[in-house]
Amino acid sequence: MQTKIDFIGGNTKRCLMAMALPMIAAMFLNMAYNLVDSLWIGNLLGKTAYAALTNSTPIILILTSVAMGATNGISILLSQAIGSKNQKRVESLIATSLIVAIVFALMITLILEIFLPHILIALNTPVETYDMAYSYLSIYVLGYLAVYLYLYFTAVLRSFGNSMFQAIAMLVSTILNAILDPIFIHCFGFHGAAIATLLSQGICLIFMVVYLKRKKFFSLHITWFDKADIFPLIGKAIPSIVQQSIPAISTTFLTALISTYGITAIAAYGITGKLETILFYPAMALNMVLTTIVGQCIGGQRIDRAKDYLKCALKYGCVLLFLLSGIIVIFSKQLAGFFVNSTEVATIVGVYFLTVSIGYVLNTVTNCFLGVLNGLGKPEKSMFLMIFYYIIVRMPLAYLLSSLGFALNGIWITVLVSHICAAMASMLVSLLQIKGEK
């Protein structure tokens, strides 16, 4: 298959937009997919059920982050092979990575089903929400293979310069979940939402396979499997998994910390997480897009083109996030009312977004530079940066300020501080790496 977009010879702005806009659309559709559960559960079942969903969310985030990280690791090697026009290498990477992806996803599913009760206890899940969170997650985990394969195929297509498929697949899945959610919640209660999610993911995977087979975007033969590719794939996947998972681990830690402040605080934090997806997903999209584009540029030995794409992504990404974050900050209290009808919850949500505010623009800067590092084939550097500002800065500082009596406000301040540290550190490391590529 030929790449859909000429990243090396084409117009920088047009090529970036051709990849980024469908990716951002897919991300917003994914946000809508997740919001469906939240809106139906919050409005039909109340604050306790919504708190149970919030307790479940960190685990779901970690699972999704693992899948996104592993498949993004595949995209690093694949995009570089495509950029260097090494067809044999491309074919062996696709075949090998697919088998590895299936085995890995099944292992994760088995481990989660066995240890789920212990994980929920470790997260300080309140007694009032434990049974509901367990029933939801035990069903959700069964669909993990479908989630993983969806992300795998979209990463492969993205490496070839096709991001439109991800938007189409996500649209189908979102519509299915929106239709099935109220039906299954009405019939089965809280865990009916998980059943609806499981079914929509399975149907979406079937649609995906049929779509790929008919369009013939790329060739796939298991006989092209090459065990020599396993360790290079793992070598790129592990740093990418850690990189994607660390924010989810941080969220898990903060959720456990915030759980000590009661159901209202948990519900409010759950709402901030949902609204933040509006602000995080464009940045994440730029990260993944730059991984692919820079990878192809490096494969084609055009570091100058990689720098052009970075400048363009920073320019348009920061403008977009400035506008979006302003809207969320201004209307955060009103938006909170769509999830849970509670003045106390809305107040906490409003304070959170007012405190963090500019942090979302800084997060976009961070993701652009991390995408460049990944595309350069240096996901381990991105990983260490993530460890620095999430594990070393955010988590200890949140615990410290909370313990010193700043309570929830101390945690919110910590989130902003970590965004500042992230932008500064990622910019410095990325620019030094780019300079070394000359």
C-alpha positions as CSV (number, residue, x, y, z in Angstrom):
1,M,0.0,0.0,0.0
2,Q,1.2,3.5,-0.8
3,T,1.1,6.2,1.9
4,K,-2.0,8.3,1.6
5,I,-0.2,11.6,2.2
6,D,3.2,12.7,1.0
7,F,4.6,14.0,4.2
8,I,8.1,14.6,2.8
9,G,7.2,16.4,-0.4
10,G,3.8,17.9,0.4
11,N,2.6,21.1,1.9
12,T,3.3,21.1,5.7
13,K,0.1,22.7,6.8
14,R,-2.1,20.7,4.5
15,C,-0.5,17.4,5.3
16,L,-0.6,18.0,9.0
17,M,-4.3,19.0,8.9
18,A,-5.2,16.0,6.7
19,M,-3.9,13.8,9.4
20,A,-4.7,15.8,12.5
21,L,-8.3,16.8,11.8
22,P,-9.7,13.2,11.4
23,M,-7.6,12.2,14.4
24,I,-9.1,15.0,16.5
25,A,-12.6,14.1,15.3
26,A,-12.0,10.5,16.3
27,M,-10.8,11.6,19.7
28,F,-13.9,13.8,20.2
29,L,-16.1,10.8,19.1
30,N,-14.2,8.7,21.7
31,M,-15.1,11.4,24.2
32,A,-18.7,11.2,23.2
33,Y,-18.6,7.5,23.5
34,N,-17.3,7.8,27.1
35,L,-19.7,10.6,28.0
36,V,-22.7,8.4,27.0
37,D,-22.1,6.1,29.9
38,S,-21.5,9.0,32.3
39,L,-24.6,10.9,31.3
40,W,-27.0,8.0,31.4
41,I,-25.6,6.6,34.7
42,G,-25.5,10.0,36.4
43,N,-29.0,11.0,35.3
44,L,-30.7,7.6,35.6
45,L,-29.0,6.1,38.6
46,G,-27.7,9.1,40.7
47,K,-24.6,10.3,42.4
48,T,-23.6,7.0,44.1
49,A,-23.7,5.2,40.7
50,Y,-21.7,8.0,39.1
51,A,-19.1,7.8,41.9
52,A,-18.8,4.0,41.2
53,L,-18.2,4.8,37.6
54,T,-15.5,7.3,38.7
55,N,-13.9,4.6,40.8
56,S,-13.9,2.3,37.7
57,T,-12.5,5.0,35.4
58,P,-8.8,4.8,36.4
59,I,-8.6,1.1,35.6
60,I,-10.3,1.7,32.2
61,L,-7.8,4.6,31.6
62,I,-4.8,2.4,32.4
63,L,-6.1,-0.4,30.1
64,T,-6.7,2.0,27.2
65,S,-3.4,3.7,27.8
66,V,-1.6,0.4,27.7
67,A,-3.2,-0.4,24.3
68,M,-2.5,3.1,23.0
69,G,1.1,3.0,24.1
70,A,1.8,-0.5,22.7
71,T,0.2,0.3,19.3
72,N,1.9,3.7,19.1
73,G,5.2,1.8,19.7
74,I,4.3,-0.3,16.6
75,S,3.6,2.9,14.7
76,I,7.1,4.2,15.4
77,L,8.9,1.3,13.6
78,L,6.3,1.0,10.9
79,S,6.3,4.7,9.9
80,Q,10.1,4.7,9.7
81,A,10.0,1.6,7.5
82,I,7.4,3.2,5.2
83,G,9.4,6.4,5.0
84,S,12.5,4.5,4.0
85,K,10.3,2.5,1.4
86,N,11.4,-0.9,2.8
87,Q,8.4,-3.0,1.7
88,K,9.6,-6.3,3.1
89,R,10.2,-4.7,6.5
90,V,6.7,-3.2,6.5
91,E,5.1,-6.6,5.7
92,S,7.0,-8.4,8.5
93,L,6.3,-5.7,11.0
94,I,2.5,-5.8,10.4
95,A,2.3,-9.7,10.6
96,T,4.5,-10.0,13.6
97,S,2.9,-7.1,15.5
98,L,-0.6,-8.5,15.0
99,I,0.2,-11.8,16.6
100,V,2.0,-10.2,19.5
101,A,-1.0,-7.8,20.0
102,I,-3.5,-10.6,20.2
103,V,-1.5,-12.6,22.7
104,F,-0.7,-9.6,24.8
105,A,-4.3,-8.4,25.0
106,L,-5.6,-11.9,26.0
107,M,-2.9,-12.0,28.8
108,I,-4.0,-8.6,30.2
109,T,-7.7,-9.7,30.1
110,L,-6.9,-12.8,32.1
111,I,-4.8,-11.0,34.7
112,L,-7.4,-8.3,35.2
113,E,-10.3,-10.8,35.7
114,I,-8.2,-12.6,38.4
115,F,-6.9,-9.6,40.3
116,L,-9.7,-7.1,39.9
117,P,-11.1,-7.3,43.5
118,H,-7.6,-6.7,44.9
119,I,-7.1,-3.8,42.6
120,L,-10.3,-2.1,43.7
121,I,-9.4,-2.5,47.3
122,A,-6.0,-1.0,46.7
123,L,-7.7,2.0,45.1
124,N,-9.6,2.8,48.3
125,T,-12.9,2.0,46.6
126,P,-15.6,3.0,49.1
127,V,-17.9,0.2,50.4
128,E,-20.9,2.0,49.0
129,T,-19.6,1.7,45.4
130,Y,-17.4,-1.4,45.5
131,D,-20.0,-3.9,44.2
132,M,-21.1,-1.6,41.4
133,A,-17.6,-0.8,40.3
134,Y,-16.7,-4.5,40.3
135,S,-19.7,-5.6,38.3
136,Y,-19.0,-2.9,35.7
137,L,-15.3,-3.6,35.3
138,S,-15.6,-7.4,35.3
139,I,-17.8,-7.1,32.2
140,Y,-15.9,-4.3,30.6
141,V,-12.6,-6.2,30.7
142,L,-14.1,-9.0,28.6
143,G,-14.1,-6.6,25.6
144,Y,-10.5,-5.6,26.0
145,L,-9.3,-7.6,23.0
146,A,-11.7,-5.7,20.7
147,V,-10.5,-2.3,22.1
148,Y,-6.9,-3.4,21.6
149,L,-7.3,-4.6,18.1
150,Y,-9.2,-1.4,17.2
151,L,-6.3,0.7,18.4
152,Y,-3.8,-1.7,16.6
153,F,-5.5,-1.3,13.2
154,T,-5.8,2.4,13.5
155,A,-2.1,2.7,14.4
156,V,-1.2,0.7,11.4
157,L,-3.4,2.8,9.1
158,R,-2.0,6.0,10.7
159,S,1.5,4.9,9.8
160,F,0.4,4.8,6.2
161,G,-1.0,8.3,6.4
162,N,-4.7,7.3,6.9
163,S,-6.4,8.6,10.0
164,M,-9.9,8.8,8.5
165,F,-10.7,5.2,9.3
166,Q,-10.3,5.8,13.0
167,A,-13.0,8.6,12.9
168,I,-15.3,6.3,10.9
169,A,-14.9,3.4,13.3
170,M,-15.3,5.6,16.3
171,L,-18.5,7.1,14.9
172,V,-20.0,3.7,14.4
173,S,-19.1,2.6,18.0
174,T,-20.4,5.8,19.5
175,I,-23.8,5.5,17.8
176,L,-24.1,1.9,18.9
177,N,-23.2,2.7,22.5
178,A,-25.7,5.6,22.6
179,I,-28.5,3.4,21.4
180,L,-27.7,0.4,23.6
181,D,-26.8,2.2,26.8
182,P,-30.3,3.3,28.0
183,I,-31.8,0.0,26.9
184,F,-29.4,-2.1,28.9
185,I,-29.3,0.3,31.9
186,H,-33.1,0.0,32.1
187,C,-33.0,-3.8,31.9
188,F,-29.9,-4.6,34.0
189,G,-29.1,-1.5,36.1
190,F,-25.6,-0.1,36.5
191,H,-23.7,-3.0,34.9
192,G,-26.0,-2.8,31.9
193,A,-23.9,0.1,30.7
194,A,-20.9,-2.2,30.7
195,I,-22.8,-4.8,28.7
196,A,-23.8,-2.1,26.1
197,T,-20.1,-1.1,25.9
198,L,-19.0,-4.7,25.4
199,L,-21.5,-5.3,22.6
200,S,-20.7,-2.0,20.8
201,Q,-17.0,-2.8,20.9
202,G,-17.5,-6.2,19.5
203,I,-19.7,-5.0,16.7
204,C,-17.3,-2.2,15.9
205,L,-14.4,-4.7,15.6
206,I,-16.5,-6.8,13.1
207,F,-17.2,-3.6,11.1
208,M,-13.5,-2.8,11.2
209,V,-12.4,-6.1,9.9
210,V,-15.0,-6.1,7.0
211,Y,-14.0,-2.5,6.1
212,L,-10.3,-3.3,6.0
213,K,-10.9,-6.4,3.9
214,R,-12.9,-4.6,1.3
215,K,-10.8,-1.5,1.0
216,K,-7.5,-3.5,1.0
217,F,-5.5,-0.7,2.7
218,F,-2.6,-3.1,3.3
219,S,-1.7,-6.8,2.8
220,L,-1.6,-9.1,5.7
221,H,-0.2,-12.7,5.7
222,I,0.7,-14.6,8.9
223,T,3.5,-16.3,6.9
224,W,5.3,-12.9,7.0
225,F,5.7,-13.3,10.7
226,D,9.4,-12.8,11.7
227,K,10.5,-13.6,15.2
228,A,13.4,-11.2,14.8
229,D,10.9,-8.3,14.9
230,I,9.5,-9.3,18.3
231,F,12.2,-7.7,20.4
232,P,12.4,-4.4,18.4
233,L,8.6,-4.1,18.7
234,I,8.8,-4.8,22.4
235,G,11.7,-2.3,22.7
236,K,9.5,0.5,21.3
237,A,6.2,-0.7,22.8
238,I,7.4,-0.8,26.5
239,P,8.5,2.9,26.7
240,S,5.3,3.9,24.8
241,I,3.1,1.8,27.2
242,V,4.8,3.4,30.2
243,Q,4.5,6.8,28.6
244,Q,0.8,6.5,27.9
245,S,0.0,4.7,31.2
246,I,1.7,7.1,33.6
247,P,-1.1,9.8,33.3
248,A,-3.6,7.1,34.1
249,I,-1.5,5.9,37.0
250,S,-1.4,9.4,38.3
251,T,-5.2,9.7,37.9
252,T,-5.6,6.5,39.8
253,F,-3.4,7.8,42.6
254,L,-5.3,11.1,42.7
255,T,-8.7,9.3,42.7
256,A,-7.6,7.3,45.7
257,L,-6.4,10.5,47.4
258,I,-9.6,12.3,46.6
259,S,-11.7,9.4,47.7
260,T,-10.8,10.3,51.3
261,Y,-12.8,13.5,50.9
262,G,-16.1,11.7,50.3
263,I,-18.6,10.8,47.5
264,T,-19.2,14.5,46.5
265,A,-15.4,15.0,45.8
266,I,-15.2,11.7,43.9
267,A,-18.2,12.6,41.7
268,A,-16.7,16.1,41.1
269,Y,-13.3,14.7,40.1
270,G,-15.0,12.2,37.8
271,I,-16.8,15.1,36.0
272,T,-13.5,17.1,35.7
273,G,-12.0,14.0,34.1
274,K,-14.8,13.8,31.5
275,L,-14.6,17.5,30.7
276,E,-10.8,17.4,30.5
277,T,-11.0,14.9,27.6
278,I,-12.2,17.8,25.5
279,L,-8.9,19.5,26.3
280,F,-6.6,16.5,26.3
281,Y,-7.7,14.7,23.2
282,P,-6.6,17.3,20.6
283,A,-3.1,17.3,22.3
284,M,-3.0,13.5,22.3
285,A,-4.1,13.5,18.6
286,L,-1.2,15.8,17.7
287,N,1.2,13.5,19.7
288,M,0.2,10.5,17.7
289,V,0.1,12.3,14.4
290,L,3.6,13.8,14.9
291,T,4.9,10.3,15.9
292,T,3.8,9.1,12.4
293,I,4.8,12.1,10.4
294,V,8.2,12.6,12.1
295,G,8.8,8.8,11.8
296,Q,8.3,9.0,8.0
297,C,10.5,12.1,7.8
298,I,13.3,10.4,9.7
299,G,12.9,7.3,7.6
300,G,13.3,9.5,4.5
301,Q,16.3,11.4,6.2
302,R,14.5,14.7,6.3
303,I,14.9,16.2,9.8
304,D,14.2,19.7,8.3
305,R,10.7,18.6,7.4
306,A,10.2,17.1,10.9
307,K,11.0,20.6,12.4
308,D,8.5,22.3,10.1
309,Y,5.7,19.9,11.2
310,L,6.6,20.6,14.9
311,K,6.3,24.3,14.4
312,C,3.0,24.0,12.6
313,A,1.5,21.7,15.2
314,L,2.6,24.0,18.1
315,K,1.1,27.0,16.4
316,Y,-2.4,25.6,15.6
317,G,-2.5,23.3,18.6
318,C,-1.9,26.1,21.1
319,V,-4.5,28.4,19.5
320,L,-7.1,25.6,19.6
321,L,-6.5,24.7,23.2
322,F,-6.5,28.3,24.3
323,L,-10.0,28.7,22.9
324,L,-11.3,25.4,24.2
325,S,-9.9,25.8,27.7
326,G,-11.4,29.3,27.9
327,I,-14.9,27.8,27.1
328,I,-14.5,25.0,29.6
329,V,-13.3,27.3,32.4
330,I,-16.1,29.8,31.9
331,F,-18.9,27.2,31.7
332,S,-17.6,24.5,33.9
333,K,-20.2,24.8,36.6
334,Q,-23.1,24.6,34.0
335,L,-21.5,21.7,32.2
336,A,-21.2,19.8,35.5
337,G,-24.9,20.0,35.9
338,F,-25.3,17.7,32.8
339,F,-23.7,14.9,34.8
340,V,-25.0,15.3,38.3
341,N,-27.5,17.8,39.7
342,S,-25.5,19.0,42.7
343,T,-24.4,22.5,43.6
344,E,-21.6,21.2,45.8
345,V,-20.2,19.1,42.9
346,A,-20.5,22.0,40.5
347,T,-18.6,24.3,42.8
348,I,-15.7,21.9,43.1
349,V,-15.6,21.4,39.3
350,G,-15.5,25.2,38.8
351,V,-12.6,25.7,41.2
352,Y,-10.7,22.9,39.6
353,F,-10.8,24.3,36.0
354,L,-10.2,27.9,37.2
355,T,-7.0,26.7,39.0
356,V,-5.6,24.5,36.2
357,S,-6.7,26.8,33.2
358,I,-3.6,27.6,31.3
359,G,-2.2,24.1,32.0
360,Y,-4.1,22.7,29.0
361,V,-2.2,24.9,26.6
362,L,1.0,23.8,28.2
363,N,-0.1,20.2,27.9
364,T,-0.5,20.7,24.2
365,V,3.1,22.0,24.0
366,T,4.2,18.9,25.9
367,N,2.4,16.5,23.6
368,C,3.8,18.0,20.5
369,F,7.4,17.6,21.7
370,L,6.7,14.1,23.0
371,G,5.3,13.2,19.6
372,V,8.5,14.4,17.9
373,L,10.6,12.4,20.4
374,N,8.6,9.3,19.6
375,G,8.9,9.8,15.8
376,L,12.6,10.2,16.2
377,G,12.6,6.6,17.6
378,K,13.3,7.8,21.2
379,P,10.1,6.8,23.2
380,E,12.3,6.0,26.2
381,K,13.1,9.7,26.5
382,S,9.4,10.5,26.5
383,M,8.9,7.8,29.1
384,F,11.5,9.3,31.5
385,L,9.9,12.8,31.0
386,M,6.5,11.4,31.9
387,I,7.9,9.7,35.0
388,F,9.5,13.0,36.0
389,Y,6.5,15.3,36.0
390,Y,3.8,12.8,36.9
391,I,5.5,10.4,39.3
392,I,8.2,12.6,40.7
393,V,6.4,16.0,40.6
394,R,2.6,15.5,40.6
395,M,1.9,12.5,42.9
396,P,4.2,13.4,45.9
397,L,3.3,17.1,45.7
398,A,-0.4,16.3,45.6
399,Y,-0.1,14.2,48.7
400,L,2.1,16.8,50.5
401,L,-0.2,19.7,49.9
402,S,-3.3,17.6,50.7
403,S,-1.7,16.5,54.0
404,L,-0.6,20.1,54.9
405,G,-4.2,21.2,55.0
406,F,-4.7,22.6,51.5
407,A,-7.2,19.7,50.9
408,L,-8.6,19.5,47.3
409,N,-7.2,23.0,46.3
410,G,-3.7,21.7,47.0
411,I,-4.3,18.8,44.6
412,W,-5.6,21.2,41.9
413,I,-2.6,23.4,42.3
414,T,-0.3,20.4,41.9
415,V,-2.0,19.6,38.6
416,L,-1.1,23.0,37.2
417,V,2.5,22.9,38.6
418,S,3.0,19.5,36.9
419,H,1.8,20.9,33.5
420,I,4.3,23.8,33.8
421,C,7.2,21.4,34.6
422,A,6.1,19.1,31.7
423,A,6.2,21.8,29.1
424,M,9.6,23.1,30.1
425,A,11.2,19.7,30.4
426,S,9.8,18.2,27.2
427,M,10.8,21.3,25.2
428,L,14.4,21.2,26.4
429,V,14.9,17.5,25.8
430,S,13.2,17.5,22.4
431,L,15.2,20.5,21.1
432,L,18.5,18.9,22.2
433,Q,17.5,15.7,20.5
434,I,16.6,17.4,17.3
435,K,19.9,19.3,17.3
436,G,21.7,16.0,17.7
437,E,20.0,14.6,14.6
438,K,21.5,17.2,12.3
